[in-house]
Amino acid sequence: MNGNRLFLSNLFFSSLHSPIGHMKFSISSAELLSKIQLANGAIGSNMVVPILEDYLFIINNNKLTISATDLETSITTDVDVIADEDGSVAIPGKILFDTLKALPEQPITIEVDQKKFSIEITSSYGKYKLSGDNPEDFPAIPQAENTERVSISAHLLKEAINKTIFATTNDELRLAMTGVYTQIDFSKITFVATDAHKLVKYTFSGLEGDVNTSFILPKKSLTLLRSALPDNGSVEISFNKSNAFFSFDDHHLVCRLIDAQYPNYNAVIPVDNPNLLVVVRRDLLNSLKRIAIYANKTTNQVHMNIDDGSLTIEAQDLDFSNEATEQLTCQYEGTPVTIGFNAKFLIEMLSVLDTDEIRMELSTPNKAGIIHPSESPDDEELLMLVMPVMLSR
């Protein structure tokens, strides 16, 4: 530890004598790596606009701001450094990321020639030189202008993403459904995702804000946001007609909203579901994982035969003469029913739930099934819908 302090001190004092036009700063390699790991998700491979493969480094008053963007999603994060002067440079992302990953934790110094945009990294092992780019060529990160604002628990936002993002579609022809529809109604916020085969609706009450609006958040941005969110604290969400801005700790994520009309999801949620099944979630999940092995690989179809106190799950693949059957105990109120579902969809839904039991509301074999957790806090509501598949033998 003392050696690290001495090395860092030497770097700082030597930087006082750096040439004019040379920006030089010192930082822990591990701390810098953790910061660019966060921003790395916004970097893509873009041969048309090569600078999008860079990180933008800006130093102002001994604070380093790191930005990355793919023009749809932008991530910015701040960290304190020891610097001799302010400045900026665009640094190729992959070579910097790989260098930091290969270094043990230690103080490093980075020196930038702001005329030639050449970069030299110094560690206790040696020096590494690479060519940077003109920071003025880096795309401008959207700024939060003319925005409305709400605040939400980071934990709840992460829960909302976990419980909805898997239900989005990858079909670009249905652009609206590639993202998560977000509806803010003063103290209540609702997240909805669907791919027309399954639907998830997650609602949380107790929002801090005075806003009534809706927008669609892209899947990639939410995936990056989920990995960056802390377990505690709050997230400030600002938004205008074009972008949403998420701020927490020293991090800022900006995403371009999906400009499309979201379908009327409430119209597909059945309201009359007289049959109620209650079953242990993990037992049903594990049974479906086993039974699905024997299902047709195209349809993933399983049959659920439900009667008083008994749930029988069956699957078969006639092409290979594969067949499997299991029986589970359950609680059931209603008329006996046999209904077919895509096992993959049910497994996805049950996997993101964390309650011991689930409630499944059913009507007829050709109408959607509704899944709820058996228990949930008073200020949360989760509804999952799965469309049936035609029974085949």
Solvent accessible surface area in square Angstrom, and as a share of the most:
residue,aa,sasa,rsa
1,M,164,0.73
2,N,116,0.59
3,G,50,0.48
4,N,61,0.31
5,R,149,0.54
6,L,115,0.57
7,F,51,0.21
8,L,51,0.25
9,S,42,0.27
10,N,82,0.42
11,L,14,0.07
12,F,63,0.26
13,F,118,0.49
14,S,54,0.35
15,S,4,0.03
16,L,101,0.50
17,H,157,0.70
18,S,25,0.16
19,P,76,0.48
20,I,172,0.87
21,G,17,0.17
22,H,41,0.18
23,M,0,0.00
24,K,28,0.12
25,F,1,0.00
26,S,3,0.02
27,I,7,0.04
28,S,34,0.22
29,S,2,0.01
30,A,38,0.30
31,E,78,0.35
32,L,0,0.00
33,L,33,0.16
34,S,59,0.38
35,K,26,0.11
36,I,0,0.00
37,Q,91,0.41
38,L,31,0.15
39,A,0,0.00
40,N,50,0.25
41,G,27,0.26
42,A,0,0.00
43,I,35,0.18
44,G,32,0.31
45,S,105,0.68
46,N,46,0.23
47,M,156,0.70
48,V,136,0.78
49,V,55,0.31
50,P,85,0.53
51,I,16,0.08
52,L,3,0.01
53,E,54,0.24
54,D,5,0.03
55,Y,0,0.00
56,L,18,0.09
57,F,0,0.00
58,I,71,0.36
59,I,2,0.01
60,N,86,0.44
61,N,123,0.63
62,N,76,0.39
63,K,88,0.37
64,L,0,0.00
65,T,34,0.20
66,I,0,0.00
67,S,5,0.03
68,A,0,0.00
69,T,3,0.02
70,D,32,0.17
71,L,87,0.43
72,E,87,0.39
73,T,2,0.01
74,S,4,0.03
75,I,3,0.02
76,T,21,0.12
77,T,0,0.00
78,D,27,0.14
79,V,8,0.04
80,D,101,0.53
81,V,12,0.07
82,I,61,0.31
83,A,13,0.10
84,D,41,0.21
85,E,64,0.29
86,D,72,0.37
87,G,17,0.16
88,S,29,0.19
89,V,0,0.00
90,A,0,0.00
91,I,0,0.00
92,P,36,0.23
93,G,1,0.01
94,K,157,0.67
95,I,87,0.44
96,L,1,0.00
97,F,29,0.12
98,D,57,0.29
99,T,27,0.16
100,L,2,0.01
101,K,114,0.48
102,A,86,0.66
103,L,24,0.12
104,P,71,0.45
105,E,126,0.56
106,Q,13,0.06
107,P,11,0.07
108,I,0,0.00
109,T,4,0.02
110,I,0,0.00
111,E,35,0.16
112,V,0,0.00
113,D,21,0.11
114,Q,47,0.21
115,K,168,0.71
116,K,158,0.67
117,F,45,0.19
118,S,48,0.31
119,I,4,0.02
120,E,42,0.19
121,I,2,0.01
122,T,23,0.13
123,S,6,0.04
124,S,79,0.51
125,Y,152,0.58
126,G,27,0.26
127,K,127,0.54
128,Y,72,0.28
129,K,153,0.65
130,L,23,0.12
131,S,88,0.57
132,G,12,0.11
133,D,57,0.30
134,N,47,0.24
135,P,22,0.14
136,E,154,0.69
137,D,94,0.49
138,F,14,0.06
139,P,34,0.22
140,A,98,0.76
141,I,30,0.15
142,P,51,0.32
143,Q,121,0.54
144,A,54,0.42
145,E,114,0.51
146,N,152,0.78
147,T,37,0.22
148,E,86,0.39
149,R,138,0.50
150,V,2,0.01
151,S,28,0.18
152,I,6,0.03
153,S,39,0.25
154,A,0,0.00
155,H,98,0.44
156,L,21,0.11
157,L,1,0.00
158,K,42,0.18
159,E,39,0.17
160,A,0,0.00
161,I,3,0.01
162,N,48,0.25
163,K,18,0.08
164,T,1,0.00
165,I,10,0.05
166,F,42,0.17
167,A,0,0.00
168,T,9,0.05
169,T,12,0.07
170,N,123,0.63
171,D,53,0.27
172,E,126,0.57
173,L,168,0.84
174,R,88,0.32
175,L,79,0.39
176,A,8,0.06
177,M,19,0.09
178,T,14,0.08
179,G,0,0.00
180,V,1,0.01
181,Y,34,0.13
182,T,2,0.01
183,Q,69,0.30
184,I,0,0.00
185,D,58,0.30
186,F,101,0.42
187,S,61,0.40
188,K,83,0.35
189,I,0,0.00
190,T,8,0.05
191,F,7,0.03
192,V,0,0.00
193,A,0,0.00
194,T,10,0.06
195,D,14,0.07
196,A,57,0.44
197,H,97,0.43
198,K,10,0.04
199,L,3,0.02
200,V,0,0.00
201,K,52,0.22
202,Y,4,0.01
203,T,14,0.08
204,F,17,0.07
205,S,42,0.27
206,G,53,0.51
207,L,11,0.06
208,E,123,0.55
209,G,41,0.40
210,D,117,0.61
211,V,8,0.05
212,N,95,0.48
213,T,40,0.23
214,S,51,0.33
215,F,19,0.08
216,I,6,0.03
217,L,3,0.01
218,P,22,0.14
219,K,67,0.28
220,K,90,0.38
221,S,1,0.01
222,L,3,0.02
223,T,55,0.32
224,L,25,0.12
225,L,0,0.00
226,R,73,0.26
227,S,95,0.61
228,A,20,0.15
229,L,8,0.04
230,P,36,0.22
231,D,98,0.51
232,N,121,0.62
233,G,55,0.53
234,S,68,0.44
235,V,0,0.00
236,E,69,0.31
237,I,6,0.03
238,S,6,0.04
239,F,7,0.03
240,N,41,0.21
241,K,201,0.85
242,S,63,0.41
243,N,22,0.11
244,A,0,0.00
245,F,15,0.06
246,F,2,0.01
247,S,34,0.22
248,F,10,0.04
249,D,109,0.57
250,D,74,0.39
251,H,32,0.14
252,H,71,0.32
253,L,5,0.03
254,V,11,0.06
255,C,1,0.00
256,R,122,0.45
257,L,20,0.10
258,I,25,0.13
259,D,137,0.71
260,A,42,0.33
261,Q,161,0.72
262,Y,14,0.05
263,P,56,0.35
264,N,109,0.56
265,Y,20,0.08
266,N,83,0.43
267,A,78,0.60
268,V,81,0.47
269,I,26,0.13
270,P,30,0.19
271,V,148,0.85
272,D,105,0.55
273,N,28,0.15
274,P,90,0.57
275,N,5,0.03
276,L,51,0.25
277,L,0,0.00
278,V,24,0.14
279,V,4,0.02
280,V,63,0.36
281,R,20,0.07
282,R,133,0.49
283,D,68,0.35
284,L,3,0.01
285,L,7,0.03
286,N,53,0.27
287,S,0,0.00
288,L,0,0.00
289,K,96,0.41
290,R,118,0.43
291,I,2,0.01
292,A,21,0.16
293,I,111,0.57
294,Y,89,0.34
295,A,0,0.00
296,N,41,0.21
297,K,131,0.56
298,T,122,0.71
299,T,62,0.36
300,N,36,0.18
301,Q,20,0.09
302,V,0,0.00
303,H,5,0.02
304,M,0,0.00
305,N,39,0.20
306,I,3,0.02
307,D,70,0.36
308,D,117,0.60
309,G,34,0.33
310,S,29,0.18
311,L,0,0.00
312,T,26,0.15
313,I,0,0.00
314,E,39,0.18
315,A,3,0.03
316,Q,47,0.21
317,D,4,0.02
318,L,118,0.59
319,D,115,0.59
320,F,148,0.62
321,S,103,0.66
322,N,54,0.28
323,E,120,0.54
324,A,20,0.15
325,T,77,0.45
326,E,43,0.19
327,Q,126,0.56
328,L,27,0.14
329,T,120,0.70
330,C,18,0.11
331,Q,114,0.51
332,Y,17,0.06
333,E,119,0.54
334,G,48,0.46
335,T,93,0.54
336,P,95,0.60
337,V,15,0.09
338,T,44,0.26
339,I,1,0.00
340,G,0,0.00
341,F,0,0.00
342,N,18,0.09
343,A,0,0.00
344,K,112,0.48
345,F,30,0.12
346,L,1,0.01
347,I,35,0.18
348,E,48,0.22
349,M,0,0.00
350,L,1,0.00
351,S,59,0.38
352,V,40,0.23
353,L,7,0.04
354,D,105,0.54
355,T,22,0.13
356,D,118,0.61
357,E,59,0.26
358,I,0,0.00
359,R,76,0.28
360,M,1,0.00
361,E,37,0.17
362,L,1,0.00
363,S,17,0.11
364,T,59,0.34
365,P,63,0.40
366,N,109,0.56
367,K,103,0.44
368,A,5,0.04
369,G,0,0.00
370,I,2,0.01
371,I,1,0.01
372,H,24,0.11
373,P,14,0.09
374,S,36,0.23
375,E,135,0.61
376,S,59,0.38
377,P,75,0.47
378,D,157,0.82
379,D,62,0.32
380,E,39,0.17
381,E,102,0.46
382,L,8,0.04
383,L,22,0.11
384,M,1,0.00
385,L,4,0.02
386,V,0,0.00
387,M,73,0.33
388,P,25,0.15
389,V,45,0.26
390,M,161,0.72
391,L,70,0.35
392,S,68,0.44
393,R,163,0.59
